[in-house]
């Protein structure tokens, strides 16, 4: 791999993706808070009416789904590999059983904690993003063209911070288990290749005879 120059840092989009991700946490966190508290308030207010219970189920079902969507979105923005987040499987259960599963499952509450941490993490992230911006501009736009700094430390700090604030809260989320047959390898073709192969040769009468030999 060729060493990156200051022009690569300036034009490959990494700086903008990292900086945008740091500014996104806070606004997404506020949006999650508003959505979940609104749904929860409406659902609790309508519990005496039939529609209140399905709304309550929707609220709790939205928590892990939002957390998973947030992880995937931020991973795509940062071009980072993120483990698959496992959702609660309630297929085949009735309304009461599903609501009980969401209320009694630890992943629901850890996902809720993940979403609520978006606001304090977002405040920290946006503060860092704007504090480092003048130093980043000075190093990339002034020092780097003068070949004073070919490996800008501010670019690396920005990248490490963006990935760290994405990955650390993600440790709260349940990871999907690898299926038992995920690493299974079909060896049938290998077995077929070990079979006897035909061999043709001339007998004493000058006729072509088919034989076999082991590989």
Phi and psi restraints in degrees (value plus and minus 20) as a CYANA .aco file:
   2 UNK   PHI     -92.4   -52.4
   2 UNK   PSI     123.2   163.2
   3 UNK   PHI     -84.0   -44.0
   3 UNK   PSI     123.4   163.4
   4 UNK   PHI     -99.9   -59.9
   4 UNK   PSI     120.9   160.9
   5 UNK   PHI    -120.8   -80.8
   5 UNK   PSI     154.8   194.8
   6 UNK   PHI     -85.0   -45.0
   6 UNK   PSI     -47.3    -7.3
   7 UNK   PHI     -88.7   -48.7
   7 UNK   PSI     -54.8   -14.8
   8 UNK   PHI     -83.9   -43.9
   8 UNK   PSI     -65.4   -25.4
   9 UNK   PHI     -80.7   -40.7
   9 UNK   PSI     -53.3   -13.3
  10 UNK   PHI     -99.5   -59.5
  10 UNK   PSI     -47.1    -7.1
  11 UNK   PHI    -138.9   -98.9
  11 UNK   PSI     -27.3    12.7
  12 UNK   PHI    -102.5   -62.5
  12 UNK   PSI     -23.5    16.5
  13 UNK   PHI      68.0   108.0
  13 UNK   PSI     -27.6    12.4
  14 UNK   PHI     -84.4   -44.4
  14 UNK   PSI     -62.2   -22.2
  15 UNK   PHI     -79.9   -39.9
  15 UNK   PSI     -65.0   -25.0
  16 UNK   PHI     -88.0   -48.0
  16 UNK   PSI     -58.3   -18.3
  17 UNK   PHI     -85.9   -45.9
  17 UNK   PSI     -64.6   -24.6
  18 UNK   PHI     -84.7   -44.7
  18 UNK   PSI     -65.3   -25.3
  19 UNK   PHI     -87.1   -47.1
  19 UNK   PSI     -58.5   -18.5
  20 UNK   PHI     -86.1   -46.1
  20 UNK   PSI     -58.3   -18.3
  21 UNK   PHI     -84.3   -44.3
  21 UNK   PSI     -57.9   -17.9
  22 UNK   PHI     -85.6   -45.6
  22 UNK   PSI     -52.3   -12.3
  23 UNK   PHI    -104.3   -64.3
  23 UNK   PSI     -30.9     9.1
  24 UNK   PHI    -107.8   -67.8
  24 UNK   PSI     -50.0   -10.0
  25 UNK   PHI     -73.3   -33.3
  25 UNK   PSI     -68.3   -28.3
  26 UNK   PHI     -84.0   -44.0
  26 UNK   PSI     -65.9   -25.9
  27 UNK   PHI     -89.0   -49.0
  27 UNK   PSI     -57.1   -17.1
  28 UNK   PHI     -86.9   -46.9
  28 UNK   PSI     -62.1   -22.1
  29 UNK   PHI     -80.5   -40.5
  29 UNK   PSI     -63.8   -23.8
  30 UNK   PHI     -83.9   -43.9
  30 UNK   PSI     -57.6   -17.6
  31 UNK   PHI     -85.3   -45.3
  31 UNK   PSI     -60.7   -20.7
  32 UNK   PHI     -85.1   -45.1
  32 UNK   PSI     -64.5   -24.5
  33 UNK   PHI     -78.8   -38.8
  33 UNK   PSI     -66.6   -26.6
  34 UNK   PHI     -83.6   -43.6
  34 UNK   PSI     -64.9   -24.9
  35 UNK   PHI     -84.6   -44.6
  35 UNK   PSI     -68.7   -28.7
  36 UNK   PHI     -89.2   -49.2
  36 UNK   PSI     -61.7   -21.7
  37 UNK   PHI     -87.4   -47.4
  37 UNK   PSI     -54.8   -14.8
  38 UNK   PHI     -85.9   -45.9
  38 UNK   PSI     -67.3   -27.3
  39 UNK   PHI     -83.3   -43.3
  39 UNK   PSI     -62.6   -22.6
  40 UNK   PHI     -85.4   -45.4
  40 UNK   PSI     -61.4   -21.4
  41 UNK   PHI     -84.6   -44.6
  41 UNK   PSI     -62.8   -22.8
  42 UNK   PHI     -85.8   -45.8
  42 UNK   PSI     -62.0   -22.0
  43 UNK   PHI     -84.5   -44.5
  43 UNK   PSI     -64.6   -24.6
  44 UNK   PHI     -85.2   -45.2
  44 UNK   PSI     -58.2   -18.2
  45 UNK   PHI     -87.0   -47.0
  45 UNK   PSI     -43.6    -3.6
  46 UNK   PHI    -128.2   -88.2
  46 UNK   PSI      -3.0    37.0
  47 UNK   PHI     -83.5   -43.5
  47 UNK   PSI     -48.3    -8.3
  48 UNK   PHI     -95.6   -55.6
  48 UNK   PSI     -34.0     6.0
  49 UNK   PHI    -123.5   -83.5
  49 UNK   PSI     135.2   175.2
  50 UNK   PHI     -79.8   -39.8
  50 UNK   PSI     -53.9   -13.9
  51 UNK   PHI     -92.9   -52.9
  51 UNK   PSI     -35.6     4.4
  52 UNK   PHI     -87.0   -47.0
  52 UNK   PSI     -56.8   -16.8
  53 UNK   PHI     -87.4   -47.4
  53 UNK   PSI     -67.4   -27.4
  54 UNK   PHI     -81.4   -41.4
  54 UNK   PSI     -54.4   -14.4
  55 UNK   PHI     -87.0   -47.0
  55 UNK   PSI     -56.6   -16.6
  56 UNK   PHI     -85.8   -45.8
  56 UNK   PSI     -60.9   -20.9
  57 UNK   PHI     -83.0   -43.0
  57 UNK   PSI     -61.7   -21.7
  58 UNK   PHI     -81.3   -41.3
  58 UNK   PSI     -59.0   -19.0
  59 UNK   PHI     -82.1   -42.1
  59 UNK   PSI     -68.9   -28.9
  60 UNK   PHI     -92.7   -52.7
  60 UNK   PSI     -50.2   -10.2
  61 UNK   PHI     -91.2   -51.2
  61 UNK   PSI     -46.5    -6.5
  62 UNK   PHI     -94.0   -54.0
  62 UNK   PSI     -43.6    -3.6
  63 UNK   PHI     -82.6   -42.6
  63 UNK   PSI     -77.7   -37.7
  64 UNK   PHI     -86.7   -46.7
  64 UNK   PSI     -51.2   -11.2
  65 UNK   PHI     -86.1   -46.1
  65 UNK   PSI     -61.7   -21.7
  66 UNK   PHI     -85.9   -45.9
  66 UNK   PSI     -60.5   -20.5
  67 UNK   PHI     -83.0   -43.0
  67 UNK   PSI     -62.8   -22.8
  68 UNK   PHI     -85.3   -45.3
  68 UNK   PSI     -63.3   -23.3
  69 UNK   PHI     -82.7   -42.7
  69 UNK   PSI     -58.6   -18.6
  70 UNK   PHI     -85.0   -45.0
  70 UNK   PSI     -63.7   -23.7
  71 UNK   PHI     -80.7   -40.7
  71 UNK   PSI     -64.9   -24.9
  72 UNK   PHI     -87.5   -47.5
  72 UNK   PSI     -58.2   -18.2
  73 UNK   PHI     -86.6   -46.6
  73 UNK   PSI     -66.3   -26.3
  74 UNK   PHI     -87.7   -47.7
  74 UNK   PSI     -55.5   -15.5
  75 UNK   PHI     -85.2   -45.2
  75 UNK   PSI     -58.9   -18.9
  76 UNK   PHI     -87.2   -47.2
  76 UNK   PSI     -58.6   -18.6
  77 UNK   PHI     -85.3   -45.3
  77 UNK   PSI     -59.7   -19.7
  78 UNK   PHI    -109.3   -69.3
  78 UNK   PSI     -24.0    16.0
  79 UNK   PHI      34.0    74.0
  79 UNK   PSI      29.1    69.1
  80 UNK   PHI    -135.6   -95.6
  80 UNK   PSI     123.6   163.6
  81 UNK   PHI    -101.9   -61.9
  81 UNK   PSI     102.1   142.1
  82 UNK   PHI    -142.7  -102.7
  82 UNK   PSI     112.5   152.5
  83 UNK   PHI     -78.8   -38.8
  83 UNK   PSI     129.7   169.7
  84 UNK   PHI     -87.9   -47.9
  84 UNK   PSI     111.9   151.9
  85 UNK   PHI    -108.4   -68.4
  85 UNK   PSI     113.0   153.0
  86 UNK   PHI    -110.1   -70.1
  86 UNK   PSI     109.9   149.9
  87 UNK   PHI    -115.5   -75.5
  87 UNK   PSI     138.8   178.8
  88 UNK   PHI     -94.9   -54.9
  88 UNK   PSI     107.0   147.0
  89 UNK   PHI    -113.2   -73.2
  89 UNK   PSI      91.7   131.7
  90 UNK   PHI    -138.1   -98.1
  90 UNK   PSI       1.1    41.1
  91 UNK   PHI     -83.3   -43.3
  91 UNK   PSI     117.1   157.1
  92 UNK   PHI      65.7   105.7
  92 UNK   PSI     -20.7    19.3
  93 UNK   PHI    -120.5   -80.5
  93 UNK   PSI     133.4   173.4
  94 UNK   PHI    -103.1   -63.1
  94 UNK   PSI    -198.9  -158.9
  95 UNK   PHI     -80.4   -40.4
  95 UNK   PSI     -66.6   -26.6
  96 UNK   PHI     -85.1   -45.1
  96 UNK   PSI     -60.8   -20.8
  97 UNK   PHI     -85.7   -45.7
  97 UNK   PSI     -59.7   -19.7
  98 UNK   PHI     -86.2   -46.2
  98 UNK   PSI     -62.9   -22.9
  99 UNK   PHI     -82.7   -42.7
  99 UNK   PSI     -61.5   -21.5
 100 UNK   PHI     -83.8   -43.8
 100 UNK   PSI     -57.2   -17.2
 101 UNK   PHI     -83.8   -43.8
 101 UNK   PSI     -65.3   -25.3
 102 UNK   PHI     -87.0   -47.0
 102 UNK   PSI     -58.7   -18.7
 103 UNK   PHI     -92.6   -52.6
 103 UNK   PSI     -50.9   -10.9
 104 UNK   PHI    -119.9   -79.9
 104 UNK   PSI     -17.0    23.0
 105 UNK   PHI    -118.0   -78.0
 105 UNK   PSI     112.6   152.6
 106 UNK   PHI     -82.1   -42.1
 106 UNK   PSI     -55.0   -15.0
 107 UNK   PHI     -83.5   -43.5
 107 UNK   PSI     -47.5    -7.5
 108 UNK   PHI     -83.3   -43.3
 108 UNK   PSI     -63.6   -23.6
 109 UNK   PHI     -97.6   -57.6
 109 UNK   PSI     -53.2   -13.2
 110 UNK   PHI     -90.5   -50.5
 110 UNK   PSI     -53.3   -13.3
 111 UNK   PHI     -87.5   -47.5
 111 UNK   PSI     -58.6   -18.6
 112 UNK   PHI     -83.8   -43.8
 112 UNK   PSI     -60.9   -20.9
 113 UNK   PHI     -83.4   -43.4
 113 UNK   PSI     -60.0   -20.0
 114 UNK   PHI     -79.1   -39.1
 114 UNK   PSI     -65.2   -25.2
 115 UNK   PHI     -87.9   -47.9
 115 UNK   PSI     -58.6   -18.6
 116 UNK   PHI     -91.9   -51.9
 116 UNK   PSI     -47.1    -7.1
 117 UNK   PHI     -92.3   -52.3
 117 UNK   PSI     -32.8     7.2
 118 UNK   PHI     -80.4   -40.4
 118 UNK   PSI     -52.5   -12.5
 119 UNK   PHI     -92.1   -52.1
 119 UNK   PSI     -74.5   -34.5
 120 UNK   PHI     -83.3   -43.3
 120 UNK   PSI     -57.3   -17.3
 121 UNK   PHI     -84.6   -44.6
 121 UNK   PSI     -59.0   -19.0
 122 UNK   PHI     -84.9   -44.9
 122 UNK   PSI     -57.7   -17.7
 123 UNK   PHI     -83.6   -43.6
 123 UNK   PSI     -64.6   -24.6
 124 UNK   PHI     -82.9   -42.9
 124 UNK   PSI     -62.4   -22.4
 125 UNK   PHI     -87.2   -47.2
 125 UNK   PSI     -65.3   -25.3
 126 UNK   PHI     -90.4   -50.4
 126 UNK   PSI     -51.1   -11.1
 127 UNK   PHI     -85.0   -45.0
 127 UNK   PSI     -65.7   -25.7
 128 UNK   PHI     -84.5   -44.5
 128 UNK   PSI     -61.7   -21.7
 129 UNK   PHI     -79.7   -39.7
 129 UNK   PSI     -62.2   -22.2
 130 UNK   PHI    -100.8   -60.8
 130 UNK   PSI     -46.9    -6.9
 131 UNK   PHI     -91.5   -51.5
 131 UNK   PSI     -57.5   -17.5
 132 UNK   PHI    -103.3   -63.3
 132 UNK   PSI     -33.7     6.3
 133 UNK   PHI     -78.4   -38.4
 133 UNK   PSI     -67.2   -27.2
 134 UNK   PHI     -82.2   -42.2
 134 UNK   PSI     -60.2   -20.2
 135 UNK   PHI     -87.9   -47.9
 135 UNK   PSI     -57.4   -17.4
 136 UNK   PHI     -83.7   -43.7
 136 UNK   PSI     -65.3   -25.3
 137 UNK   PHI     -84.8   -44.8
 137 UNK   PSI     -60.3   -20.3
 138 UNK   PHI     -84.2   -44.2
 138 UNK   PSI     -63.3   -23.3
 139 UNK   PHI     -93.6   -53.6
 139 UNK   PSI     -62.5   -22.5
 140 UNK   PHI     -98.9   -58.9
 140 UNK   PSI     -58.3   -18.3
 141 UNK   PHI    -112.3   -72.3
 141 UNK   PSI     -41.9    -1.9
 142 UNK   PHI    -134.7   -94.7
 142 UNK   PSI     -74.7   -34.7
 143 UNK   PHI     -91.3   -51.3
 143 UNK   PSI     -64.4   -24.4
 144 UNK   PHI     -81.3   -41.3
 144 UNK   PSI     -64.7   -24.7
 145 UNK   PHI     -81.5   -41.5
 145 UNK   PSI     -45.4    -5.4
 146 UNK   PHI    -106.8   -66.8
 146 UNK   PSI     -12.1    27.9
 147 UNK   PHI      38.4    78.4
 147 UNK   PSI       2.3    42.3
 148 UNK   PHI     -95.3   -55.3
 148 UNK   PSI     -55.1   -15.1
 149 UNK   PHI    -154.9  -114.9
 149 UNK   PSI      83.2   123.2
 150 UNK   PHI    -107.3   -67.3
 150 UNK   PSI     -34.4     5.6
 151 UNK   PHI    -148.7  -108.7
 151 UNK   PSI      60.2   100.2
 152 UNK   PHI     -78.4   -38.4
 152 UNK   PSI     100.8   140.8
 153 UNK   PHI     -89.6   -49.6
 153 UNK   PSI     -51.3   -11.3
 154 UNK   PHI     -86.8   -46.8
 154 UNK   PSI     -54.2   -14.2
 155 UNK   PHI     -84.6   -44.6
 155 UNK   PSI     -61.4   -21.4
 156 UNK   PHI     -89.1   -49.1
 156 UNK   PSI     -61.2   -21.2
 157 UNK   PHI     -80.9   -40.9
 157 UNK   PSI     -61.8   -21.8
 158 UNK   PHI     -81.9   -41.9
 158 UNK   PSI     -63.1   -23.1
 159 UNK   PHI     -88.7   -48.7
 159 UNK   PSI     -65.5   -25.5
 160 UNK   PHI     -82.7   -42.7
 160 UNK   PSI     -60.8   -20.8
 161 UNK   PHI     -86.3   -46.3
 161 UNK   PSI     -63.1   -23.1
 162 UNK   PHI     -81.9   -41.9
 162 UNK   PSI     -65.4   -25.4
 163 UNK   PHI     -89.9   -49.9
 163 UNK   PSI     -58.3   -18.3
 164 UNK   PHI     -84.5   -44.5
 164 UNK   PSI     -62.6   -22.6
 165 UNK   PHI     -91.7   -51.7
 165 UNK   PSI     -34.3     5.7
 166 UNK   PHI    -107.7   -67.7
 166 UNK   PSI     -63.2   -23.2
 167 UNK   PHI     -99.9   -59.9
 167 UNK   PSI     -60.4   -20.4
 168 UNK   PHI     -81.4   -41.4
 168 UNK   PSI     -69.7   -29.7
 169 UNK   PHI     -83.9   -43.9
 169 UNK   PSI     -46.9    -6.9
 170 UNK   PHI     -86.5   -46.5
 170 UNK   PSI     -35.4     4.6
 171 UNK   PHI     -86.2   -46.2
 171 UNK   PSI     -38.2     1.8
 172 UNK   PHI     -93.1   -53.1
 172 UNK   PSI     -42.1    -2.1
 173 UNK   PHI    -104.6   -64.6
 173 UNK   PSI     124.5   164.5
 174 UNK   PHI     -90.9   -50.9
 174 UNK   PSI     114.8   154.8
 175 UNK   PHI    -113.5   -73.5
 175 UNK   PSI     121.8   161.8
 176 UNK   PHI     -88.3   -48.3
 176 UNK   PSI     114.8   154.8
 177 UNK   PHI     -97.9   -57.9
 177 UNK   PSI     122.0   162.0
 178 UNK   PHI     -89.8   -49.8
 178 UNK   PSI     111.5   151.5
 179 UNK   PHI     -85.9   -45.9
 179 UNK   PSI     131.9   171.9
 180 UNK   PHI     -80.6   -40.6
 180 UNK   PSI     -53.8   -13.8
 181 UNK   PHI    -117.9   -77.9
 181 UNK   PSI      -4.7    35.3
 182 UNK   PHI     -84.7   -44.7
 182 UNK   PSI     -54.8   -14.8
 183 UNK   PHI    -119.3   -79.3
 183 UNK   PSI     -10.3    29.7
 184 UNK   PHI     -88.3   -48.3
 184 UNK   PSI     116.5   156.5
 185 UNK   PHI    -140.2  -100.2
 185 UNK   PSI     111.1   151.1
 186 UNK   PHI     -96.7   -56.7
 186 UNK   PSI      93.7   133.7
 187 UNK   PHI    -124.4   -84.4
 187 UNK   PSI      -8.4    31.6
 188 UNK   PHI     -83.2   -43.2
 188 UNK   PSI     -57.9   -17.9
 189 UNK   PHI     -87.8   -47.8
 189 UNK   PSI     -55.2   -15.2
 190 UNK   PHI     -85.1   -45.1
 190 UNK   PSI     -57.7   -17.7
 191 UNK   PHI     -86.0   -46.0
 191 UNK   PSI     -60.4   -20.4
 192 UNK   PHI     -83.5   -43.5
 192 UNK   PSI     -54.1   -14.1
 193 UNK   PHI     -91.3   -51.3
 193 UNK   PSI     -39.0     1.0
 194 UNK   PHI    -105.9   -65.9
 194 UNK   PSI     -24.5    15.5
 195 UNK   PHI     -89.3   -49.3
 195 UNK   PSI     145.8   185.8
 196 UNK   PHI     -83.2   -43.2
 196 UNK   PSI     119.6   159.6
 197 UNK   PHI    -124.5   -84.5
 197 UNK   PSI     123.7   163.7
 198 UNK   PHI     -88.1   -48.1
 198 UNK   PSI     125.8   165.8
 199 UNK   PHI    -152.1  -112.1
 199 UNK   PSI     108.5   148.5
 200 UNK   PHI    -128.3   -88.3
 200 UNK   PSI     117.4   157.4
 201 UNK   PHI    -171.2  -131.2
 201 UNK   PSI     147.8   187.8
 202 UNK   PHI    -116.0   -76.0
 202 UNK   PSI     111.7   151.7
 203 UNK   PHI    -106.5   -66.5
 203 UNK   PSI    -192.2  -152.2
 204 UNK   PHI     -86.6   -46.6
 204 UNK   PSI     -45.1    -5.1
 205 UNK   PHI    -107.6   -67.6
 205 UNK   PSI     -17.8    22.2
 206 UNK   PHI      63.1   103.1
 206 UNK   PSI      -8.8    31.2
 207 UNK   PHI    -115.1   -75.1
 207 UNK   PSI     128.8   168.8
 208 UNK   PHI    -100.5   -60.5
 208 UNK   PSI     104.5   144.5
 209 UNK   PHI    -139.3   -99.3
 209 UNK   PSI     119.7   159.7
 210 UNK   PHI    -115.6   -75.6
 210 UNK   PSI     110.4   150.4
 211 UNK   PHI    -151.2  -111.2
 211 UNK   PSI    -193.5  -153.5
 212 UNK   PHI    -156.6  -116.6
 212 UNK   PSI     129.6   169.6
 213 UNK   PHI    -160.5  -120.5
 213 UNK   PSI     132.6   172.6
 214 UNK   PHI     -98.8   -58.8
 214 UNK   PSI     124.2   164.2
